[in-house]
Amino acid sequence: MEFLGNQSAQPRTMKCQILAQEALPIALIETLDDNKKSNLPHNLSQRAEEIKAEVLNLMATDELYERLLEHLDRYSKTVNLRR
């Protein structure tokens, strides 16, 4: 692995792991049959949209939960003041 240069063992190991992680999807794609390869961009795009929708839903849920807690806190303080 001369192309990694003269470095300590830990950075070399980390770079090797990164290179291996980058090579794995490429190797998997190369093993797909032609039909699956041609559908790959569409499938990846569809999955990306699903993940974006899920993340946005989680963000919205977190925001709503935070607002609910704020309202509950204000309501609790109002109730306690009336006692």
Buried (B, 14 or more C-beta within 10 A) or exposed (E): EEEEEEEEEEEBEEBEEEEEEEEEEEEEEEEEEEEEEEEEEEEEEEEEEEEEEEEEEEEEEEEEEEEEEEEEEEEEEEEEEEE
